[in-house]
Amino acid sequence: MTEMTVNEENKWRLVTPGSNGWASSVQPGASNKYLMISADCHANEPANLWAERIDEKYRDRLPKVWIDDKGVQWRKMEASEQADRLVLSRLTGEDFLRSKSGADPLDRLKDHALDGIDGEVIFPNKGMGMWYTFDPIFAAAQCEVYNTWAWETFGQYVDRLSPAAALSTGDIEGVLGEIDRCLKLGFRHFTLPCKPMFGPPKTGHINYNDVAFDPMWARFQEANVPITFHVSTGKDPRTTRGLGGAVVNYVVHSLSPTAEPLITLCASGVIERFPHLKFGSVEAGIGWLPWALDAMDEAYLKHHFWVRPKLKRMPSDYFRSNGFASFGEDRTGLALMETFNLQDNCIWANDYPHHEGTWPHSAQAIERHMGGLSESSRRKVLGENSARIFGFSEMSARYKAQSGPEHHD
């Protein structure tokens, strides 16, 4: 970071209208800085992590990368119908720095200090491929390797660097044991694939509305730990090939499927049976929330003759009381958030160290997008909501003690 060069293509990230009139600051090192917790960051796992640690019987099934006789690099995942050609970019400046950041926890703390970040929630990076298999037992073996490594790496820094434990929920028999193991280690939250069984939706596949998952929900509720669903899990987003594929895959096949598990929990009676279960989406933004909540309620009322179970509250009420969603730069979502009373459900993230995130220019991005929020909402989405949801209680208490009551009306 100290040697970072902002290359020409990234200078737009430095543009800001400032924060005139804000009660606090998002600038790193400011004496009156907001509590800032990034609800979505990513690990930088060793490339050989799974090859070295997984049971030998699974080793030949791990993702493979190779270079053909023409110098073209390819990657094949077990569940992929064909190998993917990897188009490698020549990264320079801060783009190159992002691609190399995040491997060491002490370096992460330094990077966050320079971006004004007080704490982070960490998700897999290379490990997003753990769920790319039709065999949930194989996925579970990969998750176990990741979870052990994640706690070894970040566990002693969990008051600031809090990793999510990854689960293969298609392995219903084994998932409870992994939950208990991770709780014993000290994990404070879990991340689940958007669908328990990997691949396109199939009627015969078990989904999160099935009561077979009730013991799992009960375990989360009993331990008082939230669960998350990250984008690009549950199905392969690399679906549309050719012209426009990059845009179609990102919007349609990566972001939008993340709504399904949230709507499932709200509409299927899961939250009625487990009223203290906290759940949320990660990296899918918040602009879709008002539409989705209204659409759930409309379907419940107008399709009443098909709907089961009959709920004690409207489906949207269960999201407002128990759900959350992370965002980075979401102009639409921020414009609608307070109007639809979602300021307690939205959590900001810088997506460190990914290119689509705001690191290391989060202050400018926040100033560009959050000027229209009330002071209370700005505090909530920048850090207070994440502190409450993910268990950064000590950090939140220290911040309030240092900043004084005038900043917490």
C-alpha positions in Angstrom: 0.0 0.0 0.0 2.8 2.5 0.8 4.1 2.0 -2.7 0.8 2.0 -4.5 0.5 3.7 -7.8 -3.0 4.8 -8.9 -2.9 4.1 -12.6 -4.8 6.2 -15.0 -7.7 3.7 -15.3 -8.4 4.0 -11.6 -8.2 7.8 -11.1 -12.0 8.0 -11.2 -11.9 6.2 -7.8 -10.4 9.4 -6.2 -13.3 11.6 -7.2 -15.4 12.7 -4.2 -17.9 15.5 -3.3 -16.5 15.5 0.2 -18.6 15.1 3.4 -19.6 18.6 4.3 -22.2 18.5 7.0 -21.6 14.9 8.1 -21.3 14.4 11.9 -18.3 12.1 11.5 -15.7 11.2 8.9 -14.9 8.2 6.7 -11.4 9.3 6.1 -8.7 7.0 7.5 -7.1 8.4 10.7 -9.8 10.9 11.4 -10.3 11.6 15.1 -14.1 11.4 14.6 -14.3 8.5 12.2 -17.4 6.4 11.8 -17.2 2.8 12.9 -16.5 1.0 9.6 -16.8 -2.8 9.3 -16.6 -4.3 5.8 -19.2 -7.1 5.7 -17.7 -8.8 2.7 -13.9 -9.3 2.2 -12.1 -12.3 0.8 -9.2 -14.5 1.9 -6.2 -15.2 -0.2 -5.7 -18.9 0.3 -2.5 -20.7 -0.7 -2.9 -22.2 -4.1 -1.9 -25.6 -2.9 -4.1 -25.6 0.3 -6.5 -28.3 -0.8 -4.0 -30.4 -2.7 -1.8 -30.7 0.4 -4.5 -31.1 3.1 -7.5 -32.9 1.6 -7.9 -36.7 2.0 -5.9 -38.4 -0.8 -9.0 -40.1 -2.2 -10.3 -36.6 -3.3 -7.1 -35.2 -4.7 -7.6 -36.1 -8.3 -11.1 -34.5 -8.2 -9.8 -31.0 -7.3 -10.0 -28.1 -9.8 -7.2 -28.4 -12.4 -5.3 -25.6 -14.2 -2.9 -26.3 -17.1 -1.2 -24.7 -20.1 -1.6 -26.3 -23.5 1.0 -26.6 -26.2 -0.1 -23.2 -27.6 0.5 -21.5 -24.3 -3.2 -21.1 -23.5 -4.1 -21.6 -19.8 -7.2 -23.6 -19.0 -9.2 -24.5 -15.9 -11.6 -27.4 -15.3 -13.9 -27.7 -12.3 -15.5 -31.1 -11.5 -19.1 -29.9 -12.2 -18.2 -27.9 -15.4 -19.2 -29.4 -18.7 -16.1 -28.1 -20.3 -12.8 -26.4 -19.5 -12.6 -22.7 -19.3 -10.0 -20.7 -21.1 -8.4 -18.3 -18.6 -7.7 -14.8 -20.2 -5.0 -13.4 -18.1 -4.7 -9.6 -17.9 -1.4 -7.7 -17.5 -2.2 -5.8 -14.3 -0.4 -2.6 -13.3 -0.6 -0.1 -10.5 -3.2 -0.7 -7.8 -4.9 -3.4 -9.9 -1.7 -5.5 -9.6 -1.6 -4.7 -5.9 -5.1 -6.0 -5.4 -4.3 -9.3 -7.0 -1.5 -9.9 -4.5 -3.1 -8.6 -1.3 -4.7 -10.3 1.6 -2.6 -13.4 2.2 -1.1 -12.4 5.6 -3.4 -11.3 8.4 -0.9 -8.6 9.6 -0.8 -7.1 6.1 -4.6 -7.2 6.0 -4.7 -5.1 9.2 -2.3 -2.6 7.6 -4.3 -2.4 4.4 -7.5 -1.9 6.4 -6.0 0.9 8.5 -5.1 2.8 5.3 -8.7 2.3 4.1 -10.3 3.3 7.4 -11.7 -0.2 8.1 -12.0 -1.2 11.7 -13.1 -4.9 11.1 -13.9 -7.3 8.4 -16.0 -10.4 7.6 -13.9 -12.8 5.5 -15.2 -15.2 2.9 -13.4 -17.7 0.7 -11.6 -16.6 -2.5 -10.1 -19.6 -4.3 -12.4 -21.5 -2.0 -15.5 -20.3 -3.8 -14.9 -23.3 -6.0 -15.4 -25.7 -3.1 -19.1 -26.0 -4.0 -18.5 -26.6 -7.8 -19.4 -30.3 -7.6 -22.5 -32.4 -7.7 -21.2 -34.4 -4.8 -22.0 -32.7 -1.5 -19.7 -35.1 0.4 -16.7 -34.0 -1.7 -17.7 -30.3 -1.2 -17.9 -31.0 2.6 -14.4 -32.4 2.6 -13.1 -29.2 0.9 -15.1 -27.0 3.3 -13.5 -28.8 6.3 -10.0 -28.1 4.9 -10.8 -24.4 4.3 -12.4 -23.9 7.7 -9.4 -25.4 9.5 -7.0 -23.2 7.6 -9.2 -20.1 8.0 -9.2 -20.4 11.8 -5.5 -21.2 11.9 -4.8 -18.0 9.9 -7.4 -15.6 11.3 -8.5 -17.0 14.6 -6.2 -15.1 16.8 -7.3 -11.9 15.2 -11.0 -12.7 15.2 -11.9 -9.5 17.1 -11.1 -7.6 13.9 -10.7 -10.3 11.1 -13.7 -12.6 11.4 -13.8 -15.5 8.9 -17.0 -17.3 7.9 -17.1 -21.0 8.3 -18.1 -22.7 5.0 -20.6 -25.5 4.9 -21.8 -28.0 2.3 -25.5 -28.1 3.2 -26.2 -30.9 0.6 -24.5 -33.2 3.1 -27.3 -33.1 5.6 -25.9 -35.9 7.7 -22.5 -34.4 8.0 -23.3 -30.7 8.3 -24.2 -30.7 12.0 -20.9 -32.1 12.9 -19.0 -29.5 11.0 -21.1 -26.7 12.6 -20.3 -28.0 16.0 -16.6 -28.3 15.2 -16.5 -24.8 13.9 -18.4 -23.4 16.8 -15.9 -25.1 19.2 -13.0 -23.5 17.3 -14.6 -20.0 17.8 -16.3 -19.1 14.4 -19.0 -16.5 14.9 -20.9 -17.0 11.6 -21.4 -19.4 8.7 -21.7 -19.2 4.9 -23.9 -21.5 3.0 -24.3 -22.1 -0.8 -27.4 -20.4 -2.3 -28.7 -23.9 -3.2 -27.9 -27.0 -1.1 -27.3 -29.1 -4.3 -25.0 -27.6 -6.9 -26.3 -27.0 -10.4 -29.4 -25.6 -12.2 -32.6 -25.9 -10.3 -34.2 -29.4 -10.4 -37.5 -30.3 -8.9 -36.2 -33.4 -7.2 -33.4 -31.6 -5.4 -33.8 -30.8 -1.7 -33.9 -27.1 -1.0 -33.9 -24.9 2.1 -37.7 -25.0 2.5 -37.5 -28.7 3.4 -38.0 -29.5 7.1 -35.0 -31.8 6.9 -32.9 -28.7 7.5 -34.7 -27.8 10.7 -32.0 -29.4 12.9 -29.4 -27.1 11.1 -31.5 -24.0 11.6 -32.0 -25.0 15.3 -28.2 -25.3 15.8 -27.6 -21.8 14.3 -30.4 -20.3 16.4 -29.2 -22.0 19.6 -25.6 -20.8 19.0 -26.9 -17.3 18.1 -24.8 -17.2 14.9 -25.9 -15.6 11.6 -25.8 -17.4 8.2 -24.9 -15.8 4.9 -25.4 -16.7 1.2 -22.6 -15.4 -1.0 -23.0 -14.7 -4.7 -21.8 -17.3 -7.3 -22.5 -20.3 -5.0 -25.0 -23.1 -5.7 -24.7 -22.9 -9.5 -22.0 -22.0 -12.0 -22.5 -18.4 -13.1 -20.4 -18.9 -16.2 -23.5 -19.9 -18.2 -23.9 -17.5 -21.1 -21.1 -17.9 -23.7 -20.1 -15.4 -26.3 -21.2 -11.8 -26.9 -22.3 -10.1 -23.7 -21.6 -13.1 -21.6 -19.6 -11.3 -19.0 -22.5 -8.9 -18.2 -25.3 -11.5 -18.5 -23.4 -14.0 -16.2 -22.6 -11.3 -13.6 -26.2 -9.9 -13.3 -28.4 -12.9 -14.1 -26.3 -16.0 -13.1 -24.2 -14.6 -10.2 -26.1 -11.8 -8.4 -29.8 -12.6 -8.9 -29.7 -16.3 -7.6 -28.7 -14.9 -4.2 -32.3 -13.8 -3.7 -33.6 -17.3 -3.7 -32.5 -18.6 -0.3 -33.6 -15.3 1.4 -37.1 -15.5 -0.2 -37.2 -19.2 0.7 -36.6 -18.7 4.4 -39.1 -15.8 4.5 -41.9 -17.6 2.6 -41.6 -21.2 3.8 -42.2 -20.8 7.5 -38.5 -21.3 8.5 -38.4 -18.0 10.3 -41.7 -18.7 12.1 -40.2 -21.9 13.4 -36.9 -20.3 14.2 -37.7 -16.7 15.1 -34.1 -15.8 16.1 -32.3 -17.1 13.0 -30.4 -14.3 11.3 -29.7 -14.6 7.6 -28.5 -12.5 4.7 -27.1 -12.2 1.3 -23.5 -11.1 0.5 -22.3 -9.1 -2.5 -25.6 -9.1 -4.3 -26.4 -5.4 -3.5 -29.5 -4.0 -2.0 -31.3 -2.2 -4.8 -33.5 -5.3 -5.5 -34.7 -5.6 -1.9 -37.7 -3.3 -2.1 -39.0 -5.0 -5.2 -38.4 -8.5 -3.8 -40.2 -7.7 -0.5 -43.2 -6.3 -2.3 -43.2 -9.2 -4.8 -43.3 -11.7 -1.9 -46.2 -10.0 -0.2 -48.1 -9.6 -3.5 -47.7 -13.3 -4.3 -48.8 -14.3 -0.7 -52.0 -12.2 -1.0 -53.0 -12.8 -4.6 -52.0 -16.5 -4.8 -53.5 -17.3 -1.4 -55.3 -20.3 -2.8 -51.9 -21.9 -3.6 -49.8 -20.6 -0.8 -48.7 -22.8 2.0 -47.9 -22.6 4.8 -50.2 -19.8 6.0 -48.0 -17.4 7.9 -48.6 -15.3 11.0 -46.9 -12.3 9.3 -46.3 -11.2 5.8 -43.1 -12.6 4.2 -41.5 -9.2 4.0 -41.8 -8.8 7.8 -39.6 -11.8 8.3 -36.8 -10.2 6.3 -37.1 -6.9 8.1 -36.9 -8.6 11.5 -34.2 -11.2 10.7 -32.6 -10.6 7.3 -29.7 -8.4 6.0 -27.9 -7.8 2.7 -24.5 -6.4 1.9 -23.6 -3.8 -0.7 -20.7 -1.8 -2.0 -21.6 1.0 -4.3 -25.4 0.7 -4.8 -26.9 4.1 -5.9 -30.4 2.6 -6.4 -30.5 0.7 -3.1 -29.3 3.7 -1.1 -31.9 5.9 -2.7 -34.7 3.5 -1.7 -33.3 2.2 1.6 -34.9 4.7 4.0 -38.1 5.0 2.1 -38.7 1.2 2.5 -37.5 1.2 6.1 -34.4 -1.1 5.4 -31.7 0.9 7.2 -31.4 -1.8 9.9 -31.0 -4.5 7.2 -28.3 -3.1 5.0 -24.5 -3.5 5.6 -21.7 -1.9 3.7 -18.6 -3.7 2.4 -15.4 -2.8 0.5 -14.9 -6.3 -0.9 -11.2 -6.3 -0.2 -9.1 -7.1 -2.1 -11.3 -7.7 -5.2 -11.2 -5.3 -8.2 -15.0 -4.8 -8.1 -14.7 -3.5 -4.5 -13.8 0.0 -3.2 -10.5 -0.8 -1.5 -8.2 1.2 -1.1 -10.5 4.2 -1.9 -13.5 3.4 0.3 -13.8 6.9 1.8 -14.2 8.5 -1.6 -16.8 5.9 -2.7 -18.8 6.3 0.5 -18.7 10.1 0.1 -20.0 9.8 -3.5 -23.0 7.6 -2.5 -24.0 8.2 1.1 -24.5 12.0 1.2 -28.3 11.6 1.0 -28.6 9.3 4.0 -29.6 10.5 7.5 -26.8 10.5 10.0 -28.4 7.5 11.9 -28.7 5.4 8.7 -25.1 6.2 7.6 -23.8 5.0 11.0 -25.8 1.8 10.8 -24.9 0.7 7.3 -21.2 1.6 7.7 -20.6 -0.4 10.8 -23.2 -0.6 13.6 -25.4 -3.1 11.8 -22.5 -5.4 11.0 -21.2 -5.1 14.6 -24.6 -6.3 15.9 -25.0 -9.1 13.3 -21.5 -10.6 13.2 -20.6 -10.2 16.9 -18.1 -7.3 16.9 -19.6 -6.2 20.1 -16.4 -5.3 21.9 -15.3 -3.2 19.0 -18.6 -1.4 18.9 -18.5 -0.7 22.6 -15.0 0.7 22.4 -16.0 2.9 19.5 -19.0 4.3 21.3 -16.9 5.0 24.5 -14.2 6.8 22.4 -16.5 8.8 20.2 -18.9 10.0 22.9 -22.7 9.9 23.2 -23.2 12.9 20.9 -22.4 10.6 17.9 -25.0 8.0 18.9 -28.3 9.8 19.4 
